[in-house]
């Protein structure tokens, strides 16, 4: 057999909410409570469609849709109130099926992975205990980068933490914002249905594979180039 170059082992960059933990609807309710506190009555479905964006972009998009104007102080208050409302519900958040097992299996096979989330460290770190992960888990949060999804900064930073080329990384996310950011980072995108987006939406945004949840992805790791011999 000739000695041709081998492709590097894949690295995985995971979104958090709706991808590893079942928290999308807690975030939706938290945003609704925060908005209601400012007298803004918005339908839950409109809020859900924006989950996965950074808080700042989320607020800007909703204000554009409603035609309302808020001061920077009110926007800051909105994001703080959202974080507080989410923390009140965090006791009802659970890991998604197969999330712990998927991360454990990747680690056992020596496959590098990191978490990159649009959430701030204040709320994102609450998930580490749920997933049975140590505090030094590779984690990139909104407070560490200049821009969040759909900009690629979070995933570029995650790849840098792993010392991986973004072109050889795969981004796993549940929203179109994850997949748009993945494309801009030059990474392959993997979609999960566990955040409420449909298969067609995820595929149109760039997902080359779509799975129901982390358990489904774990059962099909061979499709992603992860093999027992790696």
N, C-alpha and C positions, 0 to 999 in steps of 0.2 A: 504494500500500500504506500502511495506517495505521501510525502510529508507536507500536506497543505496546511495553511493557517486554520486554527480552530476559532469558532466564535466564542466570546467570553460567556461565562455563566450569566444568566439573567439576574437582574436585581428588581425588587418590587417596591413600589412607592404606594402606600395605602392612604386613601382618604379615611376619615374617622366616622363621622356621623352618617348613619345609613349604610355604611360599608363594613365597619367592624362592630359598631354598637347600634342598637335599635333606639335611636334618639331623635329622629327627624320630627316626629309629631310633638315631642316635648319642646323642641325648639320652636315649632310653629305656634304652639299655645303660649310660650313665653314671649314671642314677638307680638302676638295679638294682645296679650296683657299690657306689654310695654306701650304699644300704639294706643290702646284704649286709655291709658293713663294721660295721654296728650290729646284725648278727644278725637282720635282717628279710628274710625270704624271700618275695618277692611276684612273682606271675606277670607276665610281660611285658605281656600284654594289659591288665591293670589299670593299669599305669603309662602305657601309650600313651593310654588314654582321658582322662588328665589333662594330657597335654602341651598347652601353650598357656595354662594357668593360670600365675599367678605362683608362684614357688617356695614361698612361705609357704603359700598356699592349697593347692597341690599336696600339701605335707607334711601339712597339716591334714586334707585329704580322705582320704589314705591311712591316716593314723592312726585316723580315724573308722571306716574300713572294716575295719581289722585289730583295733581295740580296744586298741591299744598306747598307751602314754604316753611321751613324751620330754620332757626338760627343754629349756629355751630354748637352753642351751649345746649340747645334742645336735642340735637343729634347725639351729642355725647351722653346726655341724660338717658336718651332712648336706649343706647347700647349698654349702659350700666344697668338700667332697669331690666333689660332682657337677660343679662347675665345673672342677676339676682333671682329673676323668675325661673330661669332654667335650673339654678342650684336648688330651688325649692322642690323641683320635680325629679331631681337626679336619682332619688331613691327608687323610682319606677323604671329607670333605664337598665337594660340588660344587654349583654353581648349578643350579637346575632348568631344564629346556629352555625357552628363550625368555626367561628372566628378564632377562639383560643387554639383549637386543634390545627387550623391552617398555619398560624404563626409559629406554633411549636414544630410542625412538620417542616416548614421552610428552614427554621433554625437547625433542626436535626440533620437536614441535608446540606447544611453549609451555604444556603442561599441567602444573600444579604437582603434585608428589607428595612424600611423606615416608614414612619407615619408622617403625613404632611396634611395639615388641616387648616381651614380658614378660621377656625375658632381660636380664641386667645388662650394663652397658657392657663389662665384662671379656671376655665371650664374644661379644656382639653385634658389636663392632667388628672382630672377626676376619673377619666376612663382607664388609666393605667391599672389601678387596683381592680376594676371590674374584669379586665382582661388578664389579670394575673401577671402583669409585666412589671419589671423593676423600674425605678426612677430614672435610671440612665438609658432607658430605651431610646433609640434614635427617633427624635420627635421634633418636627418643625411646626411652629404655630404662627399665627398672624403677627404677633408682636416681634417676630424675628426677621421679617422680610418687608421690603418696601411696598409691594402690592400683592394682593391675594387673587384667587381665582375670579374670572377666567384668565388672568395673567399667569405666566408659568413660574413665577418666582419661587413658590412653595416647593414645587417638584424639582426645580433646578437645585434648590438648597438641600432637599432631601437626597438627591443624587450625590451632591458634593459631600454630605455627611458620610455616605457609603463609599466615597472615592470611586464612584461608578460614572461611566459615560451615560448621559441621559438617553442617548440613542440606543443604548443596550439595556435600558430600564423599561419596565412595564408599570403603568399607572393603573391602579384599581380604584374605581369610584362608582358612586350610585347616581350621579347627576350629570347633566349635559355640561355644567360648568367645570367639573373635573376633567371631562374628556376634551373640552376645548383647550383647557390649560395643558393637558397632556400633549396635544398636537403641537401647540406652540413651543413646548419644551423639546419636541422632537422624539417623544417616547410613544410606544404603542399603548393604546388604551384598552382596558378591560372593564366592561360595565356589569354592575350588579343591579338586580331588580328590587333589592331590599330597601331602597329609599323612596320608591313610589313612581319613578319614571318608567315609561314603557320601553320594550325592546326596540321598537322602531326609532324612538327618540334617541336612545343611546347609540344605536348603530349609525344614525344620521350624523350624530355629533363626533363619530370617529371610533367607536368601540369595534375592535376586530373580533372579539368574543364577548358574549353576554351570558352570565350565569344567574341563577336565582338568588344565591346568597353565598357566603364564604364556604359553607359545607359543600355546595354544588361545585364550586371552584376547586376545593380540595380533592374531590373525587375525580377531577379531570385535569390535574396538574400536568399530566403528560402532554396535553394539547398545547401547553404553554412552554414546552421545552424543558420542563423540570423532570428529571428522571431519577430513579433510585440510585443509580450509579454515580450521580454527580457529587 
